[in-house]
Amino acid sequence: MAGGWSKDGAVQEQIDSSVEDAVAQVRNQLPMGDSLLYCEECDVKIPEARRRAIAGINLCIKCQSIFEESQTSHNLYNRRGSKDSQLR
């Protein structure tokens, strides 16, 4: 049941739209093209299985892990979900 001036299902449509936008944003960040034979950071050979599994890969697993850690440390989303942490 919708409230106010919104139509039935409007909340679910908004949730679906938000999820679709988030998925599209992540897909746009995926690497594409040919994978490198050697890591562009440390020059270690990238295993063939990794190159086949992920198109356009540029980093070895170790360098990729370091890169991802540096990206997630700037995450501004509140994952705890408690009201108290949201008010700070």
Secondary structure, DSSP 8 states (H G I E B T S, - for coil): ---TT--TTHHHHHHHHHHHHHHHHHHHHS--S---SB-TTT--B--HHHHHHSTT--S-HHHHHHHHHHHHTT--S--S--HHHHH-
